[in-house]
Amino acid sequence: MIEETFNVYEVIGAFACGTILTLFRSTFRPSLMACVTIGIGFIGQIPMIAPHSFSFDAMQVAVGSAAFAEGGLMVALASLVHEEYGTENFGLLYGTFLTFGAVGLYALDEIFFPNIFAWYSEENADGKNTFNKYGEWNAFLFKCIAGAYFVCFLLGLVSHWSIKKIENADSQKLVMVKF
């Protein structure tokens, strides 16, 4: 069920972000859409810090919001790179973004998650370490994930403000040149 949730919401996120960027381009810049999708991902991780406090399936909400954010962010970043750097540099810059994302996922998979498992797992009767229930591990993990989303959101806002400032300055230059 979780995998299907991820697949569906990833497509919905990409479609929604692409639609908004297409229809409302004068209002929503790609940098702003990146901030919006990251914000959605951040909000969706919060219920997993204390999943028993909610009447809904917190894991499904966390997965759905992360998938929506990931799908929308890919579209927003592709649009941002294309608009800011042109088609000549698209492959190099977008490929660099994806490469650093892959390095981050590898680090999470090989360093972060195994350590969480080693720190918080409990040994069962067979002598194997397992997670039987939600507890301290999910609170720690999802606080870290929400914190990472928050940092990305702040960096996205700084990027959006600087792009907006540059675009406003460029539009003023054109006004000054036209007599």
Beta strands, then each sheet from edge to edge (+ up, - down):
strand 1: 122-123
strand 2: 129-130
sheet 1: 1+ 2-
end
